[in-house]
Protein backbone atom coordinates (compact mmCIF):
# COMPACT_ATOMS: atom_id res chain seq x y z
CA UNK A 1 0.00 0.00 0.00
CA UNK A 2 2.85 2.42 0.53
CA UNK A 3 5.63 0.62 -1.30
CA UNK A 4 7.85 2.57 -3.64
CA UNK A 5 7.18 2.27 -7.33
CA UNK A 6 10.28 1.32 -9.37
CA UNK A 7 12.13 4.32 -10.78
CA UNK A 8 10.08 6.79 -8.76
CA UNK A 9 10.32 8.71 -5.52
CA UNK A 10 6.52 8.64 -5.26
CA UNK A 11 4.31 6.57 -2.99
CA UNK A 12 0.54 6.55 -3.04
CA UNK A 13 -0.58 10.03 -1.98
CA UNK A 14 2.93 11.01 -0.93
CA UNK A 15 5.49 13.33 -2.50
CA UNK A 16 8.85 12.08 -1.26
CA UNK A 17 12.11 13.74 -2.22
CA UNK A 18 15.21 12.12 -0.82
CA UNK A 19 16.68 15.41 0.40
CA UNK A 20 16.87 15.92 4.15
CA UNK A 21 15.99 19.48 5.03
CA UNK A 22 16.44 21.18 8.40
CA UNK A 23 13.41 22.61 10.21
CA UNK A 24 12.09 25.90 8.82
CA UNK A 25 14.11 28.92 9.89
CA UNK A 26 12.60 31.19 12.52
CA UNK A 27 14.86 34.12 11.78
CA UNK A 28 12.52 36.12 9.58
CA UNK A 29 12.02 39.87 9.57
CA UNK A 30 8.23 39.67 9.50
CA UNK A 31 7.77 40.94 13.07
CA UNK A 32 7.06 44.57 12.16
CA UNK A 33 3.45 43.99 11.08
CA UNK A 34 0.97 41.12 11.23
CA UNK A 35 0.81 39.02 8.07
CA UNK A 36 -2.05 39.30 5.64
CA UNK A 37 -3.47 36.35 3.75
CA UNK A 38 -1.13 37.15 0.88
CA UNK A 39 2.08 37.27 2.92
CA UNK A 40 4.70 34.79 1.76
CA UNK A 41 7.08 33.14 4.22
CA UNK A 42 10.36 31.40 3.47
CA UNK A 43 9.68 27.69 3.88
CA UNK A 44 12.07 24.81 3.27
CA UNK A 45 11.00 22.32 0.57
CA UNK A 46 8.72 19.57 1.88
CA UNK A 47 10.06 16.02 2.01
CA UNK A 48 6.47 14.71 2.03
CA UNK A 49 3.19 16.31 0.94
CA UNK A 50 -0.09 14.63 1.88
CA UNK A 51 -3.47 15.14 3.52
CA UNK A 52 -3.85 15.04 7.29
CA UNK A 53 -5.98 11.90 6.95
CA UNK A 54 -3.26 10.13 4.92
CA UNK A 55 -0.47 10.99 7.39
CA UNK A 56 -2.57 10.08 10.43
CA UNK A 57 -3.54 6.77 8.78
CA UNK A 58 0.16 5.94 8.29
CA UNK A 59 0.76 6.40 12.05
CA UNK A 60 -2.31 4.35 13.05
CA UNK A 61 -2.38 1.52 10.51
CA UNK A 62 -2.66 -2.03 11.83
CA UNK A 63 0.72 -3.49 12.79
CA UNK A 64 2.67 -0.23 12.27
CA UNK A 65 6.15 -0.20 13.85
CA UNK A 66 8.84 2.39 14.59
CA UNK A 67 10.71 1.10 11.54
CA UNK A 68 7.68 1.75 9.29
CA UNK A 69 7.50 5.38 10.42
CA UNK A 70 11.25 6.02 10.36
CA UNK A 71 10.93 7.57 6.88
CA UNK A 72 9.17 10.58 8.46
CA UNK A 73 11.84 11.20 11.12
CA UNK A 74 13.63 14.55 10.82
CA UNK A 75 11.61 15.52 7.74
CA UNK A 76 9.59 18.55 6.66
CA UNK A 77 6.01 17.50 5.98
CA UNK A 78 3.35 19.61 4.24
CA UNK A 79 -0.15 18.61 5.31
CA UNK A 80 -3.55 19.78 4.06
CA UNK A 81 -6.86 19.27 5.81
CA UNK A 82 -9.79 20.83 7.63
CA UNK A 83 -8.96 22.80 10.78
CA UNK A 84 -10.54 20.84 13.66
CA UNK A 85 -8.80 22.59 16.57
CA UNK A 86 -7.16 26.02 16.76
CA UNK A 87 -5.32 27.19 19.88
CA UNK A 88 -3.68 30.56 19.19
CA UNK A 89 -2.31 31.30 22.67
CA UNK A 90 0.59 29.68 24.46
CA UNK A 91 -0.61 27.52 27.38
CA UNK A 92 2.26 27.32 29.90
CA UNK A 93 5.07 25.69 27.97
CA UNK A 94 2.80 24.37 25.19
CA UNK A 95 3.14 26.33 21.95
CA UNK A 96 0.05 27.46 19.99
CA UNK A 97 -1.17 24.76 17.60
CA UNK A 98 -3.63 23.75 14.95
CA UNK A 99 -4.99 20.25 14.44
CA UNK A 100 -5.95 19.19 10.93
CA UNK A 101 -8.74 16.62 10.86
CA UNK A 102 -8.40 12.87 10.40
CA UNK A 103 -11.24 10.40 11.07
CA UNK A 104 -11.33 8.79 14.51
CA UNK A 105 -11.33 9.81 18.15
CA UNK A 106 -8.16 11.73 19.06
CA UNK A 107 -6.89 11.50 15.49
CA UNK A 108 -5.48 14.28 13.30
CA UNK A 109 -2.19 16.03 12.69
CA UNK A 110 -1.19 18.62 15.29
CA UNK A 111 1.08 21.42 14.10
CA UNK A 112 2.84 23.59 16.70
CA UNK A 113 3.98 27.15 15.95
CA UNK A 114 7.05 28.95 17.29
CA UNK A 115 6.47 32.29 19.07
CA UNK A 116 7.80 34.25 16.07
CA UNK A 117 5.32 32.55 13.71
CA UNK A 118 2.08 32.72 15.73
CA UNK A 119 0.76 35.66 13.64
CA UNK A 120 0.48 33.27 10.68
CA UNK A 121 -2.30 31.47 12.55
CA UNK A 122 -4.59 34.45 11.79
CA UNK A 123 -4.86 32.91 8.32
CA UNK A 124 -6.52 29.79 9.80
CA UNK A 125 -10.25 29.40 10.52
CA UNK A 126 -12.08 26.58 12.29
CA UNK A 127 -13.75 24.10 9.90
CA UNK A 128 -11.99 25.59 6.86
CA UNK A 129 -9.34 23.92 4.70
CA UNK A 130 -5.69 24.81 5.26
CA UNK A 131 -2.22 23.63 4.31
CA UNK A 132 0.53 23.72 6.93
CA UNK A 133 4.12 22.54 6.89
CA UNK A 134 6.13 21.45 9.89
CA UNK A 135 9.10 19.39 11.03
CA UNK A 136 8.66 15.84 12.36
CA UNK A 137 11.52 15.12 14.74
CA UNK A 138 12.80 11.60 15.39
CA UNK A 139 10.48 11.01 18.38
CA UNK A 140 7.76 9.00 16.63
CA UNK A 141 5.35 6.71 18.44
CA UNK A 142 3.29 4.19 16.44
CA UNK A 143 -0.47 4.44 17.05
CA UNK A 144 -0.09 8.08 18.23
CA UNK A 145 -1.09 10.85 15.82
CA UNK A 146 1.73 12.91 14.26
CA UNK A 147 2.97 16.09 15.94
CA UNK A 148 4.78 18.60 13.72
CA UNK A 149 6.95 21.43 15.13
CA UNK A 150 8.15 24.80 13.75
CA UNK A 151 5.04 25.01 11.59
CA UNK A 152 4.31 27.52 8.84
CA UNK A 153 0.96 28.22 7.17
CA UNK A 154 1.24 27.53 3.43
CA UNK A 155 -2.42 28.10 2.58
CA UNK A 156 -5.15 29.58 4.73
CA UNK A 157 -8.39 31.41 4.16
C-alpha positions in Angstrom: 0.0 0.0 0.0 2.8 2.4 0.5 5.6 0.6 -1.3 7.9 2.6 -3.6 7.2 2.3 -7.3 10.3 1.3 -9.4 12.1 4.3 -10.8 10.1 6.8 -8.8 10.3 8.7 -5.5 6.5 8.6 -5.3 4.3 6.6 -3.0 0.5 6.6 -3.0 -0.6 10.0 -2.0 2.9 11.0 -0.9 5.5 13.3 -2.5 8.8 12.1 -1.3 12.1 13.7 -2.2 15.2 12.1 -0.8 16.7 15.4 0.4 16.9 15.9 4.2 16.0 19.5 5.0 16.4 21.2 8.4 13.4 22.6 10.2 12.1 25.9 8.8 14.1 28.9 9.9 12.6 31.2 12.5 14.9 34.1 11.8 12.5 36.1 9.6 12.0 39.9 9.6 8.2 39.7 9.5 7.8 40.9 13.1 7.1 44.6 12.2 3.5 44.0 11.1 1.0 41.1 11.2 0.8 39.0 8.1 -2.0 39.3 5.6 -3.5 36.4 3.7 -1.1 37.1 0.9 2.1 37.3 2.9 4.7 34.8 1.8 7.1 33.1 4.2 10.4 31.4 3.5 9.7 27.7 3.9 12.1 24.8 3.3 11.0 22.3 0.6 8.7 19.6 1.9 10.1 16.0 2.0 6.5 14.7 2.0 3.2 16.3 0.9 -0.1 14.6 1.9 -3.5 15.1 3.5 -3.8 15.0 7.3 -6.0 11.9 7.0 -3.3 10.1 4.9 -0.5 11.0 7.4 -2.6 10.1 10.4 -3.5 6.8 8.8 0.2 5.9 8.3 0.8 6.4 12.0 -2.3 4.4 13.0 -2.4 1.5 10.5 -2.7 -2.0 11.8 0.7 -3.5 12.8 2.7 -0.2 12.3 6.2 -0.2 13.9 8.8 2.4 14.6 10.7 1.1 11.5 7.7 1.8 9.3 7.5 5.4 10.4 11.3 6.0 10.4 10.9 7.6 6.9 9.2 10.6 8.5 11.8 11.2 11.1 13.6 14.6 10.8 11.6 15.5 7.7 9.6 18.5 6.7 6.0 17.5 6.0 3.3 19.6 4.2 -0.1 18.6 5.3 -3.5 19.8 4.1 -6.9 19.3 5.8 -9.8 20.8 7.6 -9.0 22.8 10.8 -10.5 20.8 13.7 -8.8 22.6 16.6 -7.2 26.0 16.8 -5.3 27.2 19.9 -3.7 30.6 19.2 -2.3 31.3 22.7 0.6 29.7 24.5 -0.6 27.5 27.4 2.3 27.3 29.9 5.1 25.7 28.0 2.8 24.4 25.2 3.1 26.3 22.0 0.1 27.5 20.0 -1.2 24.8 17.6 -3.6 23.7 15.0 -5.0 20.2 14.4 -5.9 19.2 10.9 -8.7 16.6 10.9 -8.4 12.9 10.4 -11.2 10.4 11.1 -11.3 8.8 14.5 -11.3 9.8 18.2 -8.2 11.7 19.1 -6.9 11.5 15.5 -5.5 14.3 13.3 -2.2 16.0 12.7 -1.2 18.6 15.3 1.1 21.4 14.1 2.8 23.6 16.7 4.0 27.1 16.0 7.0 29.0 17.3 6.5 32.3 19.1 7.8 34.2 16.1 5.3 32.6 13.7 2.1 32.7 15.7 0.8 35.7 13.6 0.5 33.3 10.7 -2.3 31.5 12.5 -4.6 34.5 11.8 -4.9 32.9 8.3 -6.5 29.8 9.8 -10.2 29.4 10.5 -12.1 26.6 12.3 -13.7 24.1 9.9 -12.0 25.6 6.9 -9.3 23.9 4.7 -5.7 24.8 5.3 -2.2 23.6 4.3 0.5 23.7 6.9 4.1 22.5 6.9 6.1 21.4 9.9 9.1 19.4 11.0 8.7 15.8 12.4 11.5 15.1 14.7 12.8 11.6 15.4 10.5 11.0 18.4 7.8 9.0 16.6 5.4 6.7 18.4 3.3 4.2 16.4 -0.5 4.4 17.1 -0.1 8.1 18.2 -1.1 10.9 15.8 1.7 12.9 14.3 3.0 16.1 15.9 4.8 18.6 13.7 7.0 21.4 15.1 8.1 24.8 13.8 5.0 25.0 11.6 4.3 27.5 8.8 1.0 28.2 7.2 1.2 27.5 3.4 -2.4 28.1 2.6 -5.1 29.6 4.7 -8.4 31.4 4.2 
